[in-house]
């Protein structure tokens, strides 16, 4: 009996391969496979904030608040308006004066209710001056994400002032920087658009999304945004704000006096100060909420090492409301 030719062997292998995966695809179509709710083909260790009930995957920002969400988190009410911003719907018609607050969970208000965030408290402090304060903070965000968000929101909302409080998440160590993560996400998009109709692909992607990955060694981890990229992002945020006709403002990074866990990286506050000076951007002080706090002086203003308590939000709002007129950002300071 003669040995099959190489060509016949290749053809046979192709038929078997196509037949096997075709049968698998047919079975999965009969069973039905739901599309995974998380981005795929990327480092899952960086997108944990998508698991929060009020977040959704976002191809440009990794994740973003889910418009129209109404619910609770940590026993506190969380409301996301139609624009994907925390808090109530914006005023209509648009007020003459509007402040947009951008940042991470310190701005969004992690572990506190809608009315207990610092943008909500600042809105109450400035209400008599006809100022609307909009909460554009998002839990887990870095300066890389705020850089991509500021243009989107500034164009839509046309704020007079954009307040930026960002930096602590930039130091978080991951397997890839945010820029590398963005490249991988962008590169995988074209493949996913082609493969998405295949139920076999959906099944494999769902397995990938639910698989537990071993923790990477510290040597393989990097800051999500290294200090040099942090500075570049701050520059870009300022340019975008000014191009939209808004005045950018930086906030000093708040933190509790006694930090739980590793010490905070001083390079980020230092880079923030240098950027503010070089770019002629006001850097507003946070008083007892930041570096000016005594060793045991501000615990009541935080629910953990970084996130403001309701009392901390009120304290932040008082500081900002007093400093904004001095920085020529608004009119006369409120009384008291």
Secondary structure, DSSP 8 states (H G I E B T S, - for coil): -----HHHHHHHHHHHHHHHHHHHHHHHHHH-----SS--SS-GGG-GGGGSTTEEEETTTEEEE-TT-EEEETTEEEEB-TTS-BSS---SS--SEEEEEEESHHHHTTTS-GGGSHHHHHHHHTGGGTEEEEEEE-TT--HHHHHHHHHHHHHHH--SEEEEE--TGGG-EESS-HHHHHHHHHHHHHHHHHHTT-HHHHHHHHHHHH-------GGG-EESS-HHHHHHHHHHHHHHHHHTT-EEEEE-----SS-SSS---HHHHHHHHHHHHHHT-EEE--GGGTTTS-TTS-GGGBSSSS-B-HHHHHHHHHHHHHHHHHTTSSSS----
